[in-house]
Amino acid sequence: MNPIDLTEVLASFDAAWSPRIVTRVNDYDIRLARFAGEHVWHVHEDTDEFFLVLDGEIEIGLRDPAERVVTLKTGQVFVVPKGTFHKPSSKAGASVLLVEPAGTLSVGDAHDEVPDHIDVTTGHLIS
């Protein structure tokens, strides 16, 4: 039980779309991820997804029910409601903190075809 330096964790990996689990709060994972380019349209049927941009800028495409895009800059948060198809992206790259129930798959419960640059995972524990 020691403090976790998020800057050090981010410095320990450079893979985009491959989240690292930094800690757990009750039944929720606190994850760090690098965003670069586009993710895949996906949905989490039973859980909301929390995004906090630590550095950079991201866009989240939403289908709720009309298609729209939410832009988040450093220091901004957004929650994608459960059951909402969404597609995160970042043109210039970003560092993002995510909060999701432990075991939540990075591509949700349903998704478009997953390209090779997306890591299909429930997160990687930091060492």
Accessible surface in RSA format (square Angstrom, percent):
REM  Atomic radii and reference values for relative SASA: ProtOr
REM  Chains: A
REM  Algorithm: Lee & Richards
REM  Probe-radius: 1.40
REM  Slices: 20
REM RES _ NUM      All-atoms   Total-Side   Main-Chain    Non-polar    All polar
REM                ABS   REL    ABS   REL    ABS   REL    ABS   REL    ABS   REL
RES MET A   1   238.01 123.3 162.71 107.7  75.29 179.3 141.56 120.4  96.45 127.8
RES ASN A   2   126.54  87.3 106.16 102.6  20.38  49.1  25.66  61.8 100.88  97.5
RES PRO A   3   136.98  99.8 104.80  95.5  32.18 117.0 117.14  96.7  19.84 123.3
RES ILE A   4    74.09  42.2  46.22  34.4  27.87  67.2  49.42  35.6  24.67  66.9
RES ASP A   5    69.82  48.9  55.70  55.4  14.12  33.4  24.15  56.8  45.67  45.6
RES LEU A   6    58.09  32.4  54.32  38.9   3.77   9.5  54.32  38.2   3.77  10.1
RES THR A   7   104.76  74.5 101.54 102.9   3.21   7.7  67.18  90.2  37.58  56.8
RES GLU A   8   120.76  69.3 112.62  85.2   8.14  19.4  41.85  81.0  78.91  64.4
RES VAL A   9    12.88   8.5   9.98   9.0   2.90   7.0  12.85  11.2   0.03   0.1
RES LEU A  10    22.65  12.6  22.64  16.2   0.01   0.0  22.64  15.9   0.01   0.0
RES ALA A  11    85.50  78.6  47.08  72.7  38.42  87.4  55.64  78.4  29.86  79.1
RES SER A  12    85.34  72.1  44.34  59.2  40.99  94.4  46.78  99.6  38.55  54.0
RES PHE A  13    16.81   8.4   4.78   3.0  12.02  31.3  14.84   9.0   1.97   5.6
RES ASP A  14   128.56  90.1 109.86 109.3  18.70  44.2  36.49  85.9  92.07  91.8
RES ALA A  15    44.68  41.1  36.00  55.6   8.68  19.7  44.55  62.7   0.12   0.3
RES ALA A  16    29.89  27.5  17.71  27.3  12.18  27.7  17.71  24.9  12.18  32.3
RES TRP A  17     8.94   3.6   5.55   2.7   3.39   8.0   8.16   4.4   0.78   1.3
RES SER A  18     9.54   8.1   9.54  12.7   0.00   0.0   3.48   7.4   6.06   8.5
RES PRO A  19     7.05   5.1   7.05   6.4   0.00   0.0   7.05   5.8   0.00   0.0
RES ARG A  20    46.73  19.6  46.73  23.8   0.00   0.0   3.16   4.3  43.57  26.4
RES ILE A  21    13.47   7.7  11.99   8.9   1.48   3.6  11.99   8.6   1.48   4.0
RES VAL A  22    10.22   6.7   2.72   2.5   7.50  18.1   3.36   2.9   6.86  18.6
RES THR A  23    58.64  41.7  48.23  48.9  10.41  24.8  32.32  43.4  26.32  39.8
RES ARG A  24   128.94  54.1 105.19  53.6  23.75  56.5  38.22  52.2  90.71  55.0
RES VAL A  25    80.64  53.1  77.39  70.1   3.25   7.8  80.48  69.9   0.16   0.4
RES ASN A  26   134.46  92.7 103.03  99.6  31.43  75.7  31.99  77.0 102.47  99.0
RES ASP A  27   108.70  76.1 106.35 105.9   2.35   5.6  28.01  65.9  80.69  80.5
RES TYR A  28    98.40  45.9  98.40  56.0   0.00   0.0  56.37  42.4  42.03  51.8
RES ASP A  29     0.59   0.4   0.59   0.6   0.00   0.0   0.00   0.0   0.59   0.6
RES ILE A  30    25.55  14.5  25.55  19.0   0.00   0.0  25.55  18.4   0.00   0.0
RES ARG A  31     1.19   0.5   1.19   0.6   0.00   0.0   0.00   0.0   1.19   0.7
RES LEU A  32     0.00   0.0   0.00   0.0   0.00   0.0   0.00   0.0   0.00   0.0
RES ALA A  33     2.20   2.0   2.20   3.4   0.00   0.0   2.20   3.1   0.00   0.0
RES ARG A  34    63.51  26.7  63.51  32.4   0.00   0.0  14.51  19.8  49.01  29.7
RES PHE A  35     6.43   3.2   4.91   3.0   1.52   4.0   4.91   3.0   1.52   4.4
RES ALA A  36    47.85  44.0  41.36  63.8   6.49  14.8  42.17  59.4   5.68  15.1
RES GLY A  37    38.03  46.9   0.00   N/A  38.03  46.9  33.78  92.7   4.25   9.5
RES GLU A  38    96.76  55.6  92.29  69.8   4.47  10.6  26.56  51.4  70.20  57.3
RES HIS A  39    14.63   8.0   9.50   6.6   5.13  13.1   2.75   2.8  11.88  13.8
RES VAL A  40     6.20   4.1   4.86   4.4   1.34   3.2   6.20   5.4   0.00   0.0
RES TRP A  41    29.44  11.8  28.57  13.8   0.87   2.0  15.64   8.3  13.80  22.4
RES HIS A  42     3.21   1.8   3.21   2.2   0.00   0.0   1.90   2.0   1.31   1.5
RES VAL A  43     0.83   0.5   0.83   0.7   0.00   0.0   0.83   0.7   0.00   0.0
RES HIS A  44     5.78   3.2   4.75   3.3   1.03   2.6   2.72   2.8   3.06   3.6
RES GLU A  45    88.10  50.6  77.47  58.6  10.63  25.3  30.76  59.5  57.35  46.8
RES ASP A  46   125.84  88.1 103.88 103.4  21.96  51.9  34.96  82.3  90.88  90.6
RES THR A  47    23.00  16.4  18.38  18.6   4.62  11.0  17.24  23.2   5.76   8.7
RES ASP A  48    70.10  49.1  63.57  63.3   6.53  15.4  15.37  36.2  54.73  54.6
RES GLU A  49    12.10   6.9  12.06   9.1   0.04   0.1   0.72   1.4  11.38   9.3
RES PHE A  50    59.90  30.0  59.04  36.6   0.87   2.3  59.04  35.8   0.87   2.5
RES PHE A  51     1.43   0.7   1.43   0.9   0.00   0.0   1.43   0.9   0.00   0.0
RES LEU A  52    43.63  24.3  43.63  31.2   0.00   0.0  43.63  30.6   0.00   0.0
RES VAL A  53     0.60   0.4   0.00   0.0   0.60   1.4   0.00   0.0   0.60   1.6
RES LEU A  54    52.89  29.5  33.96  24.3  18.92  47.6  36.47  25.6  16.42  44.2
RES ASP A  55    90.80  63.6  90.80  90.4   0.00   0.0  17.34  40.8  73.46  73.3
RES GLY A  56    27.64  34.1   0.00   N/A  27.64  34.1  23.76  65.2   3.88   8.7
RES GLU A  57    78.81  45.2  72.47  54.8   6.34  15.1  23.03  44.6  55.78  45.5
RES ILE A  58     0.74   0.4   0.00   0.0   0.74   1.8   0.74   0.5   0.00   0.0
RES GLU A  59    47.74  27.4  47.74  36.1   0.00   0.0   8.40  16.2  39.34  32.1
RES ILE A  60     0.00   0.0   0.00   0.0   0.00   0.0   0.00   0.0   0.00   0.0
RES GLY A  61     8.50  10.5   0.00   N/A   8.50  10.5   6.28  17.2   2.22   5.0
RES LEU A  62     0.72   0.4   0.72   0.5   0.00   0.0   0.72   0.5   0.00   0.0
RES ARG A  63    91.29  38.3  80.80  41.2  10.49  25.0  29.57  40.4  61.72  37.4
RES ASP A  64    56.37  39.5  29.79  29.7  26.58  62.8  20.08  47.3  36.29  36.2
RES PRO A  65   136.80  99.7 110.69 100.9  26.11  94.9 117.18  96.7  19.62 122.0
RES ALA A  66    73.95  68.0  63.35  97.8  10.60  24.1  73.14 103.0   0.81   2.2
RES GLU A  67   116.29  66.8  84.55  64.0  31.74  75.6  28.69  55.5  87.60  71.5
RES ARG A  68   118.60  49.8 109.35  55.7   9.25  22.0  56.78  77.6  61.82  37.5
RES VAL A  69    91.18  60.0  61.57  55.7  29.61  71.4  61.57  53.5  29.61  80.3
RES VAL A  70    22.60  14.9  18.97  17.2   3.63   8.7  22.60  19.6   0.00   0.0
RES THR A  71    61.41  43.7  40.80  41.4  20.60  49.1  24.86  33.4  36.54  55.2
RES LEU A  72     8.06   4.5   8.06   5.8   0.00   0.0   8.06   5.7   0.00   0.0
RES LYS A  73   119.40  58.3 119.40  73.3   0.00   0.0  62.69  56.4  56.71  60.4
RES THR A  74    79.12  56.3  59.44  60.3  19.68  46.9  50.64  68.0  28.48  43.1
RES GLY A  75    56.29  69.4   0.00   N/A  56.29  69.4  29.96  82.2  26.34  59.0
RES GLN A  76    86.15  48.2  82.35  60.2   3.80   9.0  25.37  54.0  60.78  46.1
RES VAL A  77    79.96  52.6  61.69  55.9  18.27  44.0  61.69  53.6  18.27  49.5
RES PHE A  78    44.03  22.0  39.66  24.6   4.37  11.4  44.03  26.7   0.00   0.0
RES VAL A  79    67.27  44.3  56.16  50.8  11.11  26.8  56.16  48.8  11.11  30.1
RES VAL A  80     2.10   1.4   1.53   1.4   0.57   1.4   1.53   1.3   0.57   1.6
RES PRO A  81    70.84  51.6  68.99  62.9   1.85   6.7  69.55  57.4   1.29   8.0
RES LYS A  82   123.86  60.4 109.78  67.4  14.08  33.5  56.37  50.7  67.49  71.9
RES GLY A  83    42.90  52.9   0.00   N/A  42.90  52.9  14.67  40.3  28.22  63.2
RES THR A  84    14.15  10.1  11.43  11.6   2.72   6.5   2.18   2.9  11.98  18.1
RES PHE A  85    66.32  33.2  65.41  40.5   0.91   2.4  65.41  39.7   0.91   2.6
RES HIS A  86     1.09   0.6   1.09   0.8   0.00   0.0   1.09   1.1   0.00   0.0
RES LYS A  87    49.60  24.2  46.91  28.8   2.69   6.4  13.04  11.7  36.56  38.9
RES PRO A  88     4.59   3.3   4.59   4.2   0.00   0.0   4.59   3.8   0.00   0.0
RES SER A  89    18.11  15.3  18.11  24.2   0.00   0.0   6.18  13.2  11.94  16.7
RES SER A  90     2.01   1.7   0.04   0.1   1.97   4.5   1.96   4.2   0.05   0.1
RES LYS A  91   187.39  91.4 145.53  89.3  41.86  99.7 111.30 100.2  76.10  81.1
RES ALA A  92   107.23  98.6  64.56  99.6  42.67  97.1  75.77 106.7  31.47  83.4
RES GLY A  93    23.88  29.4   0.00   N/A  23.88  29.4  15.68  43.0   8.20  18.4
RES ALA A  94     9.11   8.4   0.00   0.0   9.11  20.7   4.16   5.9   4.95  13.1
RES SER A  95     7.02   5.9   7.02   9.4   0.00   0.0   0.10   0.2   6.92   9.7
RES VAL A  96     0.00   0.0   0.00   0.0   0.00   0.0   0.00   0.0   0.00   0.0
RES LEU A  97    20.98  11.7  20.98  15.0   0.00   0.0  20.98  14.7   0.00   0.0
RES LEU A  98    11.21   6.2  11.21   8.0   0.00   0.0  11.21   7.9   0.00   0.0
RES VAL A  99    37.39  24.6  34.26  31.0   3.12   7.5  34.26  29.8   3.12   8.5
RES GLU A 100     2.62   1.5   2.48   1.9   0.14   0.3   0.14   0.3   2.48   2.0
RES PRO A 101    34.18  24.9  34.18  31.2   0.00   0.0  34.18  28.2   0.00   0.0
RES ALA A 102    41.52  38.2  19.75  30.5  21.76  49.5  20.02  28.2  21.50  57.0
RES GLY A 103    50.93  62.8   0.00   N/A  50.93  62.8  28.26  77.5  22.68  50.8
RES THR A 104    17.81  12.7  10.11  10.3   7.70  18.3  12.49  16.8   5.32   8.0
RES LEU A 105    67.01  37.3  63.21  45.2   3.81   9.6  63.21  44.4   3.81  10.2
RES SER A 106    15.82  13.4   6.77   9.0   9.05  20.8  11.29  24.0   4.53   6.3
RES VAL A 107     0.27   0.2   0.27   0.2   0.00   0.0   0.27   0.2   0.00   0.0
RES GLY A 108     4.91   6.1   0.00   N/A   4.91   6.1   1.30   3.6   3.60   8.1
RES ASP A 109    97.77  68.5  60.39  60.1  37.38  88.4  22.63  53.3  75.13  74.9
RES ALA A 110    41.75  38.4  36.19  55.9   5.56  12.6  41.75  58.8   0.00   0.0
RES HIS A 111    82.12  44.9  52.67  36.6  29.45  75.3  32.49  33.5  49.63  57.7
RES ASP A 112    68.35  47.9  61.50  61.2   6.85  16.2  22.82  53.7  45.53  45.4
RES GLU A 113   164.30  94.3 138.39 104.7  25.90  61.7  60.69 117.4 103.61  84.6
RES VAL A 114    37.90  24.9  16.45  14.9  21.45  51.7  16.45  14.3  21.45  58.2
RES PRO A 115    53.05  38.7  40.10  36.6  12.95  47.1  51.68  42.7   1.37   8.5
RES ASP A 116   154.39 108.1 119.85 119.3  34.54  81.7  43.53 102.5 110.86 110.6
RES HIS A 117    96.93  53.0  75.82  52.7  21.10  54.0  74.71  77.0  22.22  25.9
RES ILE A 118    10.45   5.9   0.18   0.1  10.27  24.8   0.56   0.4   9.89  26.8
RES ASP A 119    43.95  30.8  36.30  36.1   7.65  18.1  19.93  46.9  24.02  24.0
RES VAL A 120    75.15  49.5  50.00  45.3  25.15  60.6  50.00  43.4  25.15  68.2
RES THR A 121    15.63  11.1   9.80   9.9   5.83  13.9   8.85  11.9   6.78  10.2
RES THR A 122    56.51  40.2  54.15  54.9   2.36   5.6  25.77  34.6  30.74  46.5
RES GLY A 123    13.75  17.0   0.00   N/A  13.75  17.0   0.00   0.0  13.75  30.8
RES HIS A 124    73.39  40.1  69.64  48.4   3.75   9.6  49.94  51.5  23.45  27.3
RES LEU A 125   140.31  78.1 114.02  81.6  26.29  66.1 114.02  80.1  26.29  70.8
RES ILE A 126    55.32  31.5  32.73  24.4  22.59  54.4  37.75  27.2  17.57  47.7
RES SER A 127   157.20 132.8  86.15 115.0  71.05 163.7  83.11 177.0  74.09 103.8
END  Absolute sums over single chains surface
CHAIN  1 A     6917.7       5396.3       1521.3       3787.9       3129.8
END  Absolute sums over all chains
TOTAL          6917.7       5396.3       1521.3       3787.9       3129.8
